[in-house]
C-alpha cells in the first residue's frame, strides 16, 4: 500500500478527533475527492479508518502496555500513528508487521516528528514481538472492564446493556457489532421474475455474491465492500440499500391488506427515505406517501432515493416533526415514526457513535422522542396505524417509550404474529413490540412497535 492511503487515514483520524465530525461522512467525502486512487488503496484506507475507530479502546489499552507514555498524554498525531500501526499488526494479516512499523515511522517523520521515530518504532516492534501473548483485564475480577477492553466498547454502555439484557447476551451483542457485516439491499417489487433474475445475475458477475435473507423474499445480502452505487442495477432503481430491520417496519404496516386507492401514509422523520419509498412501492402507484424531515438537505436525500427508485406516489416535504401541522390532523391511515435516537444499534456500521453518546445525551434524545410523539399521534385517523421504531437497543428509547405512548394516548398494541417471522417474536416481552439485537439475526440493532388508534 502506498503512503498516500495511510496519510489520508491519518488526516481523517486527526480531523474526527479534533473536530468531532462524523467519520462515515468524512470518509465518503475524502474518497470521492481522491477518486484517482486505485480501488485497493481506497479499500485499504476505508478499512484502516473504520478499524482504528472501531477498536480504539482496545488499541489504546494494548499501546499503554508497551509505551512509556500513556496514550492519553501523547501528541494527537503520534497517538493516531501508533493506533494505525497497532491495528495493522493485530488485525490486518495482509500487511507484514515490518511494513506496518516502517510506514508508521515514515508517517511520524514526514509530519515533523523526526525525534520520535525511535519511540514509534520501539512501541510497535515490541507489540509485534508479543502480540500473541497479550494480557487482558481479568474476566472474573473485572468483567465489565474485560468486555469493554476486549470488545472496544465504553464501559458505561457495557454496564447498561448488562443491566438490561444480562452479561451473556451483552457479550453476544458486542461480538455481533464487531463482525464484518454484509450490505442489505431491497429489490424493487416492480420487477418481473425475469428482471429480478437478471439483476441478481449482474450482481454475481460483479462479485457482490447476493444471497437471500431468510426473513423477507425481496431482501438480499451483498458481500462486496466497495461502492454499492457502482453495482449494476443500482442507478436504474432495481434495488435500494436498506437494513432488514428497517424493511420490517413497512411490512408491519400491512399496506398490502388495506384499501390502497385513497390511502395516506405519513413518514414524519423519513430521511434518507428507505421506508417511505418502500411504502410507496408496496402501494404500487396508488394512494400517497408524504415523506417529511426537518431540513432541505434531508429532504434532498429522500427525493434522490425516490427519483432513483421511480416512485410517483411520494411527496417530499420539509417539516419539523415537533411542530403540529393542523392540516394533517386525523388524516393519516398509517404513520411511520422512525424517530431520532442514540443509534446504538448501528455501531457496527458507524463505530464513532459509541464515543459520541453519553447518559445525558440518551436522556435528551428520549425527551425529543416524547415531544414528537405528543405532536404526531393526532395525525392518525381513528382505526389507523402508528409504527414507532428506532435503530437503538436502549430500553429507555424503545420499550419504555412505547409503553409510555400506549399508556398516554388512545392507542392499543397490534399483534405482529401474522406480520413478522415467528423466530423474531420468540422471547419478546410485550404484544406489538419487536426488538432485534446485534449478533442474533444478522440485522442491525433495531426496535419497532405497532399501535392502532381507538375510535
N, C-alpha and C positions, 0 to 999 in steps of 0.2 A: 504494500500500500504506500502511496506517495505521501509525503509530508503534508501536502496541501489538505488532504482529507482530515488529518489529525489537527491541523491548525484551525480548520473550520469547527471541529468539535470543541477545541479549547475555547474558541471565541464564543460559541454558543453557551457552553457551561458557565463561563465568566459572566456573560450577559444575563442569563437567568438568575444567577446567584446575586448579581449586583442590582438588577432592576426588577426582579420578581416577575419577569414575563412568562407567558405560557409556552412551555417547551414545544408542544406539538405545532403551534402556530409559527414559532420561530424556526423550527426545523423545516417546515414546508417553505417558508419564505427564503431561507438560505439555500436549500437545494434547488428551488426554482431559479434563484439568482445565479447559481453556479451550475447551470444546466449542462455546460460543456463537459463536466466531469464524466468519466466512464461510469457505467451503471454499477460496477463492482465497488468503485470508490464511494458512490452515493450510498450503496447498501452498507458499506463499512462505516461511514460517517453516521448513518441513521442508527445502526445497532450500537455503536460505541456511545453516542449521545444518550440514547434511551437507557442503555445498560448501566452507565455510570449513575444516572439519575435514579434508576430503579434500585440499584444496590448500594446507594450512598452510605447508609447506616452501617452495613456490613463492611464495606470498603474502609470506612474511617476506623472501625474497630480493628481491622487487620493492620492497617497502616500504623495505628498507635502502638501496636505490638512490636514494630520494627523501627520506629522512628524515635529519636531522642527529643524531638519537638512534637507536642500534641498537634493533631490535625487542626484543631480549632484555632491554634495560635500561628499557623503558617500563613504566609502571604497567599492571597487567593489564587494567584497563578500557579504557584508551586503546589498548593493543595490539589488543584484540579489536574495538573500534570501527573501527580502521583496517583490520583484516583483513576485516571485514564490508563496509566501503566499497570496498576494493580488489576483493573478489570480485564485487560487483555491477558495478563498472566493467569488469572483464575478462571476465566470464562470463555476465552476465545482460543480454541485449540488450533485454529488455522494460523495463529500468529506465534512464531517462536518467541520464547521468553527473552532471548538475547535481543531480538528486534524490538520488543516492547520496551526494554530498558534503554537501548541505544536511541530510539526515537524520542523517548521521554527526555533524555539528556539533551538531545538536539533542540527540542522544543524550549527547554529552560534556557539554554544558551542563546537561542535565536530571539528570545524575548528579554534579553539583557540581564539574565541571572546566571552569568558565567561562573560566578563564585559559588553557586550552589549545585554545579554539575556533579561534584563528588557526592554531595548529600543525596541527590535524587538517585544517582547510580547505586549508592550503597543501600538505600532503603529497598529499592526494587530488586536488586540482586539477592539481598537477604531473604526477601519474600519468595523469590523464585526457588531458592535452595530449600526452603522449609514449607512450601505451600501444601505439601501432603501431610504435614504434622501440625496444622493449626489447632489452637486450643480455644474452644468457645466457652461462654458462660455456663456454669453448672446447671443443667436442666432441672435437677431435683431441688437444688437450693434456691435458684433464681429462675423459675420457669418463665416468667413474663420477660425478663431481660434476655434469656436464651432465645425465645421466639422473636423478640424484637430485633436482636442482632442477626440471628441466623437467616431470618426471612426479610430482613431490612424493612421493618415497619415501626413507626414511632410506638414507644411502649404504652402510651396512654390509649392508643387505638387497640392494641393487643388486649389490654385490661378491659376496655369497654366491650369488645366482642366476646371475651371470655365470660364476662358477667351475663351477656345476653344469650350466648349460644353454647357456652362450655368450652373448655380448653381443647378437647379433641376436635370439635367442629371448627374452632378458630384456626387450628393448625392446618386443617384441610383447606380452609379458605385462603390462608396465607400461601400454601403451596400452589393453589389454583391461580392466584394472582401473579405468580412468577412463571407460570407455564407459558410457553410460546402459544399464542392464540391465532387460529386461522381467521380470515376475514369472512364475515357472514354477509351474504347477499340475498336479496329477494327478487325472484324472477317476476317479470311483468305478467299479470293474468291475461293480458290481451293477446298473448302469443298462441298460435296453434301448436299442436304437438310437434309438427314438423319444424316450426320455427324454434321451439324450445330445444329440440334435439340438435338443431344447427348451432344454437348459441352454446350449448354445453360442449359440443364437439370443438367449437372455436376456442373455448376456454381451455380444453385439454391440450389442443395443439400449442397454445400459448404458454403451457407449463403451469397453469393455475390449478390443475388437478381437482376440479369440482366434485364434491361428494355431498349427497343429500343429507340434510339434518333430519334426525328421526322424528321431530315434533311436528313439522309442517311440510307439506308436499312441495311448496314453492321456495323453501329455504335451502340454500346450499352454502357449504363452507369451502373457501379457497385457500390453498396452501401458499400461494405466491406472496412474497413480502414486498414486491415493488409497487409501482403506482397502479392502483386499480383503474384509474381513469384512462390508462393506455390499453386496457384489455379490450378485445373485440366485443362489441355489443354494448359497452357502457355508454358511449356518446350517442348511440341510437336509442337509448332508453329501454334496452332489453332487460336490464336489471338495476337494482339500487342497492347501495351498501347500507345495511341496517341490521342491528343485532336482533337475534331471535326473540329476546325478551321484549323488545320494542314492537316486533311484529305481533306478539301475543296480545298486546293492548287492543289492536284493531280487531283481532279475532274475537275478543271478549265483547265487543260492541254488538255482535250479532247482526251486522248490516245486511247480510245476505238473506236474513229471515224477515226483514222489515219491508213495508211498502216503500219503494225507493223513489217513486216519481217526484214527490214533493218533500223528501226528507232533507233536514238541515243538520249537518254535523259541524260543530264548532270546536276548533282546537285553539285553546286560549294561550298556549305557550309553545308554538309549533316548530320553531327553528331547530334543526335545518330542514324540517318538513317531511321526514320519513313517514310518520304515522298519518299525517294529513293526506299525503299523496297515496299511501296505501288505501286509505278510506275512499278516496275519490276513484281509485281504480276498481275497488270492490263494488262500488255503486254503478260501474260501467257506463259512465256518462250521465246518469240520472241524478236528480237532486242537486244539492250544493254543499260543498265543504268550504267553510270560512277558516282560513289559517291565519292566526294573528301572532304577532310578537312585538316587543317593546321598542324596537329601533328599525330604521331604514335598512341598516346593514343586515340585521337578522331577517328582515322581510325579503331582502335580495337573495339570501341563501335559499329561502323557501321557493321563491319564484324560479330560481335557477333549476332546482330539482324538479319542480312541477313542469317546467317547459321541456326539460330533457326527457321526462317520462311521458310527455304528450298528453297530459290530462287537461280537459277543458272545463270540468265542473268544479273548479277550485278557484277561490278568490283570496288573494293575499291582502292583509290589512295591517297597518301599524297601529297597535293599541296596547296600552299599559293594562295588564290584567288586574291590577289593584284598583283601577278606576271603573266605576259602574257605567255600562252602556245601556241607557233606558230602552233603546230600540231593540235590544236582544232579550228583554225580559219575557220569559215563558216561550221563547222561540225555538230553542234547540231540541231536537229529538235525541241527539247524542252529543254529549260534551266530553271532550278529551282534556284532562287536566294533568298533563305530564309536567310537573312544576319544577322550578329551580330547586336544586338540592345540593348536598355536600359532595356528591359524585363518588362516594367511597366504593361503589360497586364497579366503577370503571378504572380503578387504579392500575389494573393490569394493562390498560391501553394508554393511560395518562398518568404515569408514575409520580409526576410532580405534585399531584393533588394531595398526596399524603403529607407533604411538607407545608401545604397552604392552610389546611383545616386546623381548627382548634375547638376546644369545648365551647368557647364563646361564639365562634362562627356557626357551630351547629345549632345553637340556640337562636341565633339571628335568622338563619335560613328557615328554621321551623316556624318562627313567628311570621316570616314572609308567606310561607305556605298557608298558614291560617288566614292571613289577610286576603289572599287571593281566593281561597275557598269561600270565605264570608261574602265575597263580591260576586263570584260567578255562579253560585248554586241556583240563584233565581233565574238564570238564563234557561234552565232546563224546564221543559213543559211537564205538567203532571203526567206520569206514566213514562217519562223519558229516562234515559240512562246517563249517569255520570261515572266516568272512569278516572280514578285518581292513581297516578303512578309516579315513580321516581327511579333513578339509576343509583340508588344508595342502598346500604344494608344497615342503616342506623334506625333502630326501632322507634326512636322519638319522631323521626320524619316519616316513618312508614306505618306500622300497626297502630301506634298511639295516635297519630294524626287521623288515620282512618276511623278509629274508634271515637275520637272526639267529633269528627264530622257526622257520623251516624247518630251520635247522641245529642247533637245540637240542632240539626236541620231535618226537614221532613223527608228523609230517605231511608230505605231499608236495603241491606246487603242482598245481592243477587248471586245465587249459586253458580259456580263456574264448572260444575261437574260435566256438563254437556258441551263446554266450550274450550276446555284445556285438556291435554293428555293426563291420564289418571296418575302417572308417576310424579307429575308436578304437584299434584294436590295431596299426595300422601304425606301426612305429618303436618299439614298446615293447621294452625290452631283455630282459625275462625272462618266461618262461611263468607264467601265473597272476596277473599284475600288470597294472594299467591306471592310467596317470597322465593326468589331464586338467589342462591348463594354461590359465589365463585367457587370453582373446584368440584361442583356436584353435577351440573347438567350441561356443561360446555357452553354456557352463556355468560354474559357479564352479570354482576350483581344487580338484581332488579326487583321491584315490588310493584304490584298492581292490585287494585281493589275496585269492585264494581257495585254500583248502587242504583236503585230505581226510585224516582221521586214519587211520593204518595200523592193521591188525588187531593 
